[in-house]
Amino acid sequence: MTACGLDFGTSNTTLGVIAGGGPRLAALEGQADTLPSAIFFPWTGEPLVGRAAMAAYVGGQQGRLMRSLKSVLGTSLIEETTPVGRARLGFKAVIAAFLGAVKTRGEVAAGGPLTQVVLGRPVHFVDADPAGDARAQDVLAAIARDIGFADISFQYEPIAASLDYERQVAGEELALIADIGGGTSDFSIVRIARGHAGQADRSSDILANEGVRVGGTDFDRQLSLSVVMPLLGHGSPLKRKGLAMPVALYQDLATWSSINRLYDGRTARTIRELEREAARPDLVARLARAVEEERGHGLALDVEAAKIRVAEAGRTELDLAVLEAGLSVGIAHDDLVAHTGLLADRIAARISSCLNAAGLAAGDIDALFLTGGSTRLSHVRAAICACVPQARVIEGDTFGSVGTGLAIEAGRRYGPAQPAA
């Protein structure tokens, strides 16, 4: 076994291999075949990844947690460094540390070295920036090479998901593959037929691809800015007429990739100065505590968990006692829809573009294949389904379809599995 398919996701990562004649996902953390895309650098000792990384942070261990690593690809941040203890690490090195751990765990599960990889990629790493999109892929390829992969290729994530779905069909159909992940939403229209699976060139079956840089973490961010951050002074006035609390502080605190910018000491002093100038110093004091005690990542995790509970149960109470005793906020499904409905609309709008690119009408689509964690949000799902109302809705493996499809593609591109050395 030398080949694999690697789905490096904004929220979760999977690694697929071919074993026993078919694709499977490798166990990456205990028995779990999904690994949260998180890494924790303790002040002493080796870095932790996945659930262990988040548990160490939540448990109060001193160190640096980083998540949503994929979101820096295609941005200027990828060339920057970030403080880790007394040192500074480049974001490329951080991603390499995480993916290196994934590769090592995949090799243990596969029983041998993995040297060939098909990497999943969104249709667009960066919206409306082809040069930035190409740079993001080049950076990811270089990181894959640095951690030991010799042969590296890419496949669009929704195309990979279609390969997983194709194993279920008996005849031929036109399928819209909707992959709504943590950082991007991607769509492909694919001609699906079991008899086409072994063909070396499937380009004629790929009718259109579309994508937008909107995903689950954007829903978390918007929910945080709308529901949580006002309790920390977001939108509140200063004593000087016409001035308000700086928006950038709250945007950084609500965004996974920028939370650590606030933990530099200088920002904490600035917030305490703003507290003295604020019309509602009690609210800004909560912001100061969140930054001084480095509670940003914990808040982001809590908001994400609250979003999931609302999606499943319709309502939840978000406990914010870490900022102030007895502080909490209720969130209902209507609140989630009100604050993130425009994001759902932006996602669904790409379907029309995808249909136009394929020269098809909505009624031409036979099946809608849904994968990715954000398809669990009912208003996102409803917005997508409304675009192709006659299509049969197929539930994919929420977090595993892309990784499984990438394994299928790896087996096709790099030949049959070889016994491990």
N, C-alpha and C positions, 0 to 999 in steps of 0.2 A: 504494500500500500504506500504510494508516494504522493497521490493527488488528493486535493480536498477543495471544498467550496467554503469561503469565509464571508459571512454576512456581518460586517462591522456596523452595528447600528448605533444611532444616537442614544437610545435607551437600553437596548439589549443586543447581545452578540451571540451568534451561533456558528458552529463549524460542522459542515456535513462531509461525510466520507461514503465511499462505496464499500460495502461489506456483505458477504453472503449473497452476492448477485444483485443487491439493491441498495438504494441510498438510505442512510440513517444519520441522525444527528449525534455527535459525540458528547458524552457527559463531560461537562466543563467545571462543575462545582458540585461535588458529591454525586448524586444521581440526576441532578438537574442538567438539562441540555441547553438551557439558556443562561447566559452570564450577564448580569447588569453591567453596562459599560461604565464602570467606575473604578478608580484606583486611589488608594490611600497611602500616602508616604508618611509613616510615623517618624517622629523626631529621631528615634533610634530603631534600628532593625530594618528588615526588608519590606518593600512595598506589598500591600495586599490588594486584591482585585475582587470585583463582583460584590456579592452579598457580604462577604467578610470585610470588605473595605467600608461599606456603609455601616455595618454593625460596629466596627471599631470607632468610627466617627461619632455615631449616635451614642455609643457607650462612654464617650468622654475621653478617649485616648488622645493624647496630644499628637497633632500631625496635620497633614494637608489632604483634604479630599478633593478629587476632581472627577466630574461627570460630564456627560454630553460632549465627549471629546471630539466626536466626528464633526460637530458644528463649527469647529475652527478651521476645517479644511476649506480652502477657497477664500479665506479671509486673511487680513494682514496679521492677525494674531499668530498664525502658524509660524511666522518668522521671529516671533518674540520669545522672550524667556519669562519665567514666572518663579517667584520665590518658593523654595521647598526647604524649610528649616533655615539654615544659615547660607545655603547655596541657592543657585538659580538654575533651573532646567528649561531647556527649550521645549516648546509644545510638541515638536517632532519627536524628541526623546521620550516625552510622557506617553504619546501614542504608541511608540515603539515598545515601551515597557509593558503597556497593557496588551498589545497584540502579541508580543513575545510570550507572555504568560498564556494566552489563548493557544498559541501554536504548541507550546510545551505540553499543555494539558490534552490537546487534541492528539498529539503523538502517543501519549500514554494510553488514551482510549483506543487509538487505532492499532497499537502494538508495534509501531515502527516510525521511522522518520517521514515527515511530510515535506516534500521539496517542490511540489507543483501546486499552484493555487489559482482558482478562479475567484476573484474578488467581486462582491456585489457593489454596485454603485447606483446612486439615484440618477434619474434622468438629467437633473440639473443639480450639481452641488451648489451653484450660485445662479440665481435668476438673472436672465438677460445679460450675461457676461461670459461669452464663449471662451475668452482667454483665461478668465478666472476658473472656469469649469475645467479646462485642460490642465491648468496648474495644480488644481486639487487632485486630479487623477494621477498626475506625475508624482506629486508628493507621496500619495498613498502607495504607489508602486515602489518608490525608493525606500519607504519604510518597510514594505514587505520584503524587499531584497536585503535590507540591513538585518532583519531578524532571521534570515536563512532560507527564504524561498528562492529557488533558482529560476523556475519558469512561472511567469506571472501574466495573467490576462484578466479581463473584466467582462462582466455581463450586467445589463440593466436589472435592477432588483425586481421590477414587475415581470420582466421576461423570465427570470428565474422562477418566480412564483407560478408562472404559466406552465413551466415544465413539471412542477409538482402536480398541478391540477390536471394536466394532460393524461396522467396515469389513470384517472378516474373515468374518462370518457370512452364511449364505444364507437361513436360515429365522428362526423366532422361538424364543427361549429365555429362561430365567431364569438370570441370571448373578450370582454373588457376586464382587464386585471387592475384592481385598485389596491395599491399598497400604501396604507396610511401609517407612516412610522412616527418615530419620535421627533425627527427633524425635517423630513420632507414628505410630500405626498406625490406619488408617481402613478401614472396610468399608461397602460399599453393595450392596444387592440391587436389580438393575435388569432390567427387561424389555427384552431386546435384540432388535432387528429392523431389518434394513437399510432397510426401507420407512419406518421411523419417523424416519430420520436428518434429513430435511428439515423435520420438524414444528416449528413455532414454540414450542409448549408441550409439553414432555416430562414435566411433573410427574406425570402419571398413570403413567408408566413407572418412576418412582423409588419403590420400595416401602418402603425403609428405609435409614437411615444410622446408623452407630455408629462410635465412635472412642475411643482412649485415648492419653494422652500418654506413650507408651512407644515408643522407636525405637532405631535402631542406636547412637546415642551413649550410650544407657542401658546397652547391652551392653558398650560400651567402658569405661564408668565402672565397672560392676560387676566386669569382668575385671581392671581396674587395681587396684581396692580389694582384690580377693581374691588376686591373684597378685603384683603389683608393689609395692604400698604396704607389705605386711608386711616387705619387704626394706629399707624406709625407716623402720621402727619402728612402723607401724600395728598397734595391738593390744598393743604391748610395754609392760611396767610401768615406772613410775618407782621410785626407791629408797624413797620413802615408801610404806608399806604401804597397799594399797587404791586407789592412784592409777595411772592409765595415761596414755599420750600422748593429747593432745586429738584426738578424732575429726575435728573440723571442719577441721583442717589438711589431712588426707588427702582428705577429701571435696572441698575446694576444689581441691586439686592434681589430682584425677581428673575434674573437671568443666570442660569447655571454657569455659563462660560465667563461671566464677568463678576461674580460674587467676590472672588478673591481680590479684586482690585480695591475693595473697601478695607481690607485688613492691613493697612500700611501705617497705622498710628496717626498719620497726618489727617486722614479722613475722619477718624474718631474725634480729633480735636476740633475740626471744622464743624462737625455735627453738634458738639457741645456749645460752640459759639452760636450756632443757629438756634439751639434750644433757648438761649438767653434772649434772642431776638424774636422768638416765635410768639404768635398770638395764642397758640395752644402748646405750651412747653411740655405738658403732660404727655402729649402724643409723640413729640420729638424725643422725649426721654426714652420711649420704647425703642425708637430707631437707634439711639445711641447705645442702648444695652445690646441690641441685636448685633451691632457692629463690634463693640468692645469685647463681647463674649463670643464672637464668631459664630453666631447662630444662623447665618444665612443659608447654609446648606441644609440644616435641619428644618428651617422654615420651608424651603423648596421641596424637601421630601414630604413634609406634612401637607402641603398644598396638593402635591401630586396624589397622595393617598386619599385626600378629601375628594378630589375630582373623581377618582375611581369609585369611592363609596357612593357619591351622588349618582354616578352612572348606573350603579348596580341597585341602589336602594331608593333613589329619588330625593334623599335629604341626608345631611350629616351635620354634626357640630364639630368645628375645628377648634381644638384646645390650644390656646396661646399662653398658657400659664408660665411658660419659660420666659416670657417678656414681662408679665405682670400677673400676680396672683388673681385667679378668678376670671381672667380675660379669655373670652371665646367668641366665636362668630358662627352663626348658622348659615348654611348654604343649601339652597333647594335647587331642584333641577331647572326650574324657571330662571334662577339666577345664573346658572351655568350657561344656559342658552342665550340669555340676554347679554352676557359679557363676552361670549365667544362665538356667537352666531355668525358674525362677519367672517371669521376664520373658516367656518364650515362652508360659507358661500364662496370664498376664494378657492377652496379646494375643489368644490363641485364645478366651478366655472372652467376648470381646465379640461373637463370631460368634453364640452362642446368643441374646444380647440382640437382635442384628440380625434373626435368624430370627423371634423372638417378636414383634418390632415389625411385621414384615411378615405375620405370621400364617401362616408357612410351617414345614414340617418339613424336616429336613436332606435328605431324599430328593427334595424338590421342586426342588432346585437342579440345573440341567443342566450348568453350567460354572463353574469356579473360575478366575478370571483373576488371576494373580500379577504384581505390579509393585513396584518399590522395592528398594533394595539389600539390605535385611535378609532378603528372601525367599531369598537365597543361603545363609543359615544353615540347615543341614539340620534341626536340631531345631525351629526356628521353622516351617519349611515343613511338617514332619511334624505339628506341633500343629495347624496350620491345616487341612491336608488331612484329618486325622482327624475334624474337625467336619462335613465334607460328603463322606464316603467314596465316594459313588457319582458325584460330579461329575467331569466331564472337566476335567483340569488344563491350562490354557493359559498359556504363558509370554509375558508381555508384554515390551516393551523396558524393561529394568530401570530405567533412569534417564530414558527419554524418553517413555513412554506418556502421562504426565500433561501434559507440555508440548505434545505433539502434539494431545491431546484439547482442551486449552485453546485452541489455534489454531483447531480446528474450531468450537468454541463462539464464538470471536471472529468468525469469518466469518459464523456464523448471526446473531449479535446485531447486528453492525455493518454487515452487508451485504457485497456482493461487493468484492473487492480493487479499489482504485483505482490508476491509474498514479501512481507517485511524482512529486511536484512537482519 
